[in-house]
Amino acid sequence: MAGGLGISGVKRNEVERITVNAGGGTFTISHGGETTGAIPFNATAGEVQVALESLTSIGPGNVVVKGGPGGQGGGTPYSVVFGGALAEKAITQLTTSHSSLIPSNTGAFLATVVVLVPGGALDLHRFILSLIEQKVKAELEFAEEHEQFVGAISRIEANVAKTPQVACLDPLSGPLPNPEEGITKDQTQPFPYYGEVTVG
């Protein structure tokens, strides 16, 4: 798409945002089939960076974390910038587990990830899809804090992790949902889904 607009040869480092909204406890981050040790809900950016660098799929010197800490109401989000050997590449999105977080005063205990800047060659459809993903996840976070659609974000991230090539490199090539299973069941389906569904 970018090439069609006369924009080519432009590459970006992937930037992802992790938001932790909790009153205590720990969370973990997963990537490449590995999971970090427990990270305090209010960890410093340096602590999160060390945890990510401990994963062999990332490694030392290939990521810089800024921002933080997490806390009540989301605290200050962490900004994760991939570089080094992972510079200018499309990255399989990080996923999180918030099962060990302690709810905040509002009852929220979330640790969510969104892609702010897709890595690799400039691809406008990936950039636009990342903006849509940010908006949808923000809406789901708000809903979950009010006890609606509980667990939706974790299911979304789990499905993204199941299909990293589709979810991260070419979201538009994702398979159609299986109509026999219905849209409410857990499926190996990247999120967001951008395709065509024929309604009979």
C-alpha positions in Angstrom: 0.0 0.0 0.0 2.8 2.4 0.9 4.5 1.6 -2.4 1.4 2.5 -4.3 1.6 6.0 -2.7 5.2 6.3 -3.8 6.6 5.7 -0.3 9.2 2.9 -0.2 12.3 2.0 1.6 11.0 3.4 4.9 11.4 1.1 7.9 10.5 1.6 11.5 11.4 0.0 14.8 8.4 -1.7 16.4 7.0 0.1 19.5 4.5 -1.6 21.8 2.8 -0.2 24.9 2.1 -2.2 28.0 -0.5 -0.8 30.5 -0.8 -2.3 34.0 -3.8 -1.2 35.9 -3.8 -2.9 39.4 -3.5 -2.3 43.1 -0.7 -4.9 43.6 0.6 -8.3 42.7 2.6 -9.3 39.7 2.3 -9.9 35.9 4.3 -11.8 33.3 5.1 -11.1 29.6 5.4 -13.8 27.0 7.2 -13.8 23.6 8.4 -16.5 21.3 7.0 -19.3 23.4 8.8 -18.1 26.6 7.5 -16.3 29.6 9.3 -13.9 32.0 9.4 -14.4 35.7 6.9 -12.5 37.9 7.2 -8.7 37.4 5.9 -6.4 40.1 2.8 -4.4 39.1 4.7 -1.2 39.8 8.0 -2.3 38.3 10.4 0.3 36.9 11.1 0.5 33.2 14.5 -1.0 33.9 13.0 -4.0 35.6 10.7 -4.7 32.7 13.5 -4.3 30.3 15.7 -6.8 32.1 12.8 -9.3 32.2 12.3 -8.9 28.4 16.0 -9.3 27.7 16.0 -12.5 29.6 13.9 -14.1 26.9 16.0 -15.8 24.2 13.6 -14.6 21.5 14.6 -11.0 22.4 17.9 -11.0 24.2 20.2 -8.3 25.7 20.5 -5.0 23.8 17.5 -5.7 21.6 14.8 -3.7 23.5 14.5 -0.5 25.4 11.7 0.1 27.9 10.6 3.6 29.0 7.8 4.9 31.2 6.1 3.1 34.0 5.3 2.2 36.7 2.0 0.5 36.5 -0.6 1.2 39.2 -4.1 2.4 40.1 -5.9 3.5 37.0 -3.2 2.3 34.6 -0.3 4.3 36.2 2.1 5.3 33.4 2.2 2.8 30.5 5.5 1.2 29.5 6.8 1.9 26.1 8.7 -1.0 24.6 11.0 -0.1 21.6 12.7 -3.0 19.7 16.2 -2.4 18.4 19.5 -4.0 18.0 19.1 -7.3 16.2 15.3 -6.7 16.1 15.5 -3.2 14.6 13.3 -2.4 11.7 11.6 -5.8 11.8 7.9 -6.9 12.2 7.8 -8.3 15.8 5.4 -11.0 17.1 3.4 -9.0 19.6 4.1 -9.4 23.3 1.3 -10.9 25.4 0.8 -10.7 29.1 -0.8 -12.6 32.0 -2.5 -10.7 34.7 -3.8 -13.6 36.8 -1.5 -12.7 39.7 -2.4 -9.1 39.8 -4.4 -7.7 42.8 -7.5 -5.6 41.8 -7.3 -1.8 42.1 -9.8 0.3 43.9 -12.1 0.1 40.9 -11.7 -3.7 40.7 -9.5 -3.6 37.7 -6.5 -5.9 37.4 -5.3 -5.6 33.8 -2.0 -5.9 31.9 -2.6 -5.2 28.2 -0.4 -4.7 25.1 -1.0 -2.7 22.0 1.2 -2.0 19.0 1.9 1.7 18.7 4.2 1.5 15.7 4.4 -1.7 13.6 8.0 -2.7 12.9 9.6 -3.3 9.5 8.9 -1.7 6.2 6.3 1.1 6.3 2.9 -0.6 5.7 0.0 1.7 5.9 -2.6 -1.0 6.4 -0.7 -2.4 9.4 -0.4 1.1 10.8 -4.1 1.7 10.4 -5.0 -1.7 11.9 -2.8 -0.9 14.9 -4.7 2.3 15.5 -8.0 0.4 15.4 -6.6 -2.3 17.8 -5.6 0.4 20.2 -9.1 1.9 20.2 -10.9 -1.5 20.6 -8.6 -2.6 23.4 -9.2 0.7 25.2 -12.9 0.2 25.0 -12.6 -3.4 26.2 -10.4 -2.3 29.2 -13.1 0.2 30.2 -15.8 -2.5 29.9 -13.8 -5.0 31.9 -13.3 -2.5 34.7 -17.1 -2.3 34.8 -17.4 -6.1 34.8 -18.4 -6.5 31.2 -16.7 -8.6 28.6 -14.4 -9.9 31.4 -11.5 -11.9 29.9 -12.0 -10.6 26.4 -8.6 -9.0 26.2 -6.7 -12.1 27.5 -8.5 -14.2 24.9 -7.7 -11.8 22.1 -4.0 -11.8 23.1 -3.9 -15.6 23.4 -5.3 -15.9 19.9 -2.8 -13.4 18.5 0.0 -15.5 20.1 -1.4 -18.7 18.4 -1.1 -17.2 15.0 1.8 -14.8 15.1 2.6 -14.8 11.4 -0.9 -13.9 10.4 -1.5 -11.5 13.3 1.7 -9.6 13.0 2.9 -9.9 9.4 -0.2 -9.9 7.3 -3.5 -9.4 9.3 -5.6 -9.2 6.2 -4.7 -12.8 5.3 -6.4 -14.2 8.4 -8.7 -17.2 8.0 -12.4 -16.8 8.3 -14.0 -17.7 11.6 -15.4 -21.2 11.7 -19.2 -20.7 11.4 -19.9 -24.1 13.0 -18.2 -23.0 16.2 -19.9 -19.7 16.4 -18.3 -16.3 17.0 -18.4 -16.6 20.8 -16.1 -19.6 21.1 -12.3 -19.5 21.5 -10.9 -19.9 18.0 -7.4 -19.7 16.6 -8.2 -16.4 15.1 -6.0 -13.2 15.0 -7.5 -10.0 16.4 -8.6 -7.7 15.1 -10.2 -9.7 12.2 -10.3 -7.8 9.0 -11.8 -9.9 6.3 -15.1 -10.6 4.6 -17.8 -12.6 6.2 -20.9 -13.6 4.1 -24.1 -13.4 6.1 -26.8 -15.7 4.7 
